[in-house]
Amino acid sequence: MNKYFKSLFAIVIFPLLMLLTGCNSEGAFSESTVKLERIDITASPITTRGVSELTLAVGNKQPFEAVGHYSDGSSRTLTDLTMSDWRTSAPDVGRFDEPGVFTATNEGNTTLTATKDGVTSNTVDVNVSAAVITSIQVTPSPVNVAKGQTQQLTATATFSDATSSDVSTSVTWTPIDTATATVSPTGLLSAVEVGNTTLTATKDGVPSNTVDVNVCADLAGTCIDIFDTGTGKLFTNSPSEAYLDSIGGSATDGIYTENGTYGPSGNFYLFNWTNANALCTTYNTLSLGGRRNWRLATRDELKVELYDASGNMFTARGWPTGYYYWSATPVGSRYYSVVLIVGGVGSVSPGYAGYASCVSNP
């Protein structure tokens, strides 16, 4: 090695090697370590550092973000925290069902923290209150009712804890046009005049779905009566030609023309027993009245729950009654039928045609 390279090694290379190797007294490698120093957890919309306060209702879910701050001045979101890293002081009040997502389960107070590498975050104090209404659904919707008749409405509230309750008597009912229809404090709609309007129900600042209301002159028009007997069980009259055609139709077996003596003047479809059942299936497909459990009425439902309770159904509700109504109750190879103008009970072969009333249990 010539003098030039020896000088270069002594002056430049050797000091560089010493700097890079960083030898200590034992000749071992020394490295500075970046450490986690602080964790901040925040819950939107609260973003204050340190002790925070949050109010949730039972059933609410609240996501949290954890940000780690390091000794080198850097910070990052801690996406690698597990469920066990998130902690609540009162597991009976709420829990973490997934990392960073707190679910309020019972009324009370709890304190939340997150932990990583021996570092514990700030605390978030959570007050869990009673469940609150998240939505209100009014049924039936839409409403088709004959002038002079009534229709019971039901308002069902869904709460933040996924429970539901009938709130029909505690909501505020608001029909847009009271000249067409009015609604009592208990949810009983009265059809005042032929026309169309809408209505809503509101409770605790939460509005319901908007219900379209169509008031017909009578049930020979594009209306069907969904009659609540007072228990939440619903009955329909046999549909008019105009109504069934307006909803897309169903299999039929003729038409009977009422002349105003035993039913409103107009045409009403007839059904054999099979097609009477198919009519109820059609109602299920359409979610008539907000329900999907429509079926053909039994003999006792027609005779006892309708006729014995309300009498002549033309007088009571404006139904067509000039023909017998099918029942789902068999008698040998035939099925019972009920005449809803006098309450007479008979039996008919399933191939014959008659009226059909569908029933929905609450």
QUINORSUL-V181263 format. One record per residue. PHI is phi in whole degrees, 0 to 359 (NA if undefined). OMEGA is omega in whole degrees, 0 to 359 (NA if undefined). Layout:
# QUINORSUL-V181263
phi={PHI:PHI}
omega={OMEGA:OMEGA}
This chain:
# QUINORSUL-V181263
phi={NA:284:298:298:290:297:295:297:296:291:274:246:292:298:300:296:298:296:295:289:282:52:294:259:294:259:76:269:283:241:223:284:249:276:244:287:249:208:235:248:249:224:235:295:269:278:229:281:277:91:287:242:235:217:246:233:262:307:99:292:246:229:281:237:243:247:243:265:245:250:294:270:90:273:212:203:288:271:278:264:290:262:300:290:281:261:228:236:283:225:299:284:271:187:210:262:276:209:305:80:241:266:247:279:247:213:297:149:232:210:237:250:215:230:227:208:52:79:257:255:285:299:259:238:275:241:255:257:259:299:301:243:290:252:200:228:242:260:229:288:207:285:249:240:219:280:306:89:262:240:218:284:258:236:253:247:265:255:256:296:267:76:276:221:205:285:242:302:269:241:276:260:271:227:280:287:239:286:285:264:206:238:228:283:301:266:93:273:274:244:278:266:213:300:157:229:205:226:211:221:234:225:211:53:79:258:274:275:299:271:257:279:241:242:258:263:296:197:282:279:271:273:234:226:271:253:267:268:285:110:249:94:282:249:235:249:285:293:285:285:300:296:291:297:296:290:256:105:82:201:298:229:222:121:226:244:260:282:250:99:276:244:182:297:299:154:264:229:289:249:219:287:297:296:286:296:293:296:299:295:296:300:298:296:299:271:54:304:65:79:235:229:236:290:210:289:294:276:301:292:296:289:284:275:281:261:293:297:275:244:80:309:285:288:290:286:227:78:286:288:226:287:230:291:256:297:239:272:269:279:219:65:267:245:228:296:229:227:265:275:264:232:83:291:244:221:220:221:293:297:279:284:250:203:278:222:244:260:236:228:276:293}
omega={182:184:182:182:176:179:180:180:183:187:189:191:184:176:178:179:179:179:183:183:176:185:169:185:181:179:182:179:179:183:176:183:176:185:172:184:184:175:174:173:181:178:180:7:180:183:180:178:180:184:180:177:184:177:179:172:178:181:179:172:181:176:177:174:177:179:178:179:190:185:179:179:181:176:178:175:183:182:184:178:178:179:181:177:179:188:176:182:181:183:179:179:180:184:172:178:175:184:175:180:183:177:178:186:181:178:179:181:178:178:184:175:172:183:176:177:178:180:179:184:166:178:172:178:183:173:181:181:179:180:180:179:177:178:177:179:177:176:354:178:0:178:173:187:180:178:180:180:179:177:178:177:178:176:181:180:172:185:184:178:177:174:179:183:175:182:186:183:182:176:171:181:183:171:183:184:182:174:179:181:175:179:179:178:179:177:178:179:176:180:187:185:179:180:182:176:176:177:175:173:183:175:180:178:181:180:178:167:176:183:174:181:178:178:180:176:176:185:171:179:184:179:169:179:173:191:176:183:179:180:185:175:184:176:175:170:174:191:173:175:182:183:184:177:183:180:176:173:176:183:182:182:177:181:173:181:175:183:179:180:181:180:179:183:180:184:179:181:173:184:166:188:180:181:173:176:180:177:179:176:176:178:178:179:182:185:181:180:181:182:181:180:179:179:179:182:175:178:183:177:179:185:188:187:178:188:182:182:187:181:179:186:172:179:186:188:180:182:168:182:181:179:177:176:175:168:177:185:182:170:189:179:183:178:178:174:181:176:191:173:180:180:181:180:178:175:187:174:187:180:179:183:178:177:181:173:179:185:174:176:180:NA}
